[in-house]
């Protein structure tokens, strides 16, 4: 294990792995949107994944809703 506590796995590798798994085809909502409104907007849409809703403010991810 190295000084960073990783077993030979570099941060750049981890970011590359995360980027490979990331998708922009997910539902997005603003922090002030009501759950009913978000769910209604999602109906009939096709997403790569709808496991979570990305909560964004001005194109910046500020949270996830499950």
QUIJO-V883567 format. One record per backbone hydrogen bond with DSSP energy under -1.0 kcal/mol. CO is the residue of the C=O (numbers start at 1). NH is the residue of the N-H. If there is no record, write none. Layout:
<<CO;NH> <CO;NH>>
//
This chain:
<<2;5> <6;2> <6;8> <10;14> <11;15> <12;16> <13;17> <14;18> <15;19> <16;20> <17;21> <18;22> <24;26> <25;48> <25;49> <27;54> <29;56> <30;33> <34;38> <35;39> <36;40> <37;41> <38;42> <39;43> <42;45> <53;65> <54;29> <55;62> <55;63> <57;60> <60;57> <63;55> <65;53>>
//
